[in-house]
Amino acid sequence: MLNIEEKSQIVSEITERFQKSSGVVLADYRGLTVAQATALRAKLRKAGVEYRVLKNTLVQRAANEVGVEGLDSYLSGPTALAFSTDPVAPAKALMEFAKENKLKTFTIKAGVVEGKVIGPEGVKALAELPSREVLLAMVLRGMQAPLTGMANVLQGPIRKMGYALEEVRKLKAAQ
């Protein structure tokens, strides 16, 4: 049993994690074996995500201190939290783990992205987003397309002039 001082220290730690994290995912971890829980922690650590099992009341207090509203309805039953500075990393890692291990009892409860609470569907949508590198490549491709098109348009008259000069050369060579 934790005393009041220990509880307040844990609440301050959770508050600090909420403030530092861009993405937090709440999950119901029931049904995980010890081996699966260890594998999950290793996968999350590799993705730069901190995973903790915390008391719902302490999480609720910390969320209220930070100003996160709407999380109370998701804080029932066993709850594990995954904290990360990347808003997509915890959602992606947890969803991949659940899919890889075909876990039926492991469920995503909710998420907090940039201080806003999202439901399980929102977390699943986040997990389906392409990686940061892929998104950057898509933006660059979108920026390059007009430039490439303009270069082709500007080369058109020069190319046609080259074709015309080649035809003139062929005609003179034939004479």
Secondary structure, 3 states (H helix, E strand, C coil): CCCHHHHHHHHHHHHHHHHHCCEEEEEECCCCCHHHHHHHHHHHHHCCCEEEECCHHHHHHHHHHHCCCCCHHHCCCCCEEEEECCCCHHHHHHHHHHHHCCCCCCEEEEEEECCEEECHHHHHHHHCCCCHHHHHHHHHHHHHHHHHHHHHHHHHHHHHHHHHHHHHHHHHHHC
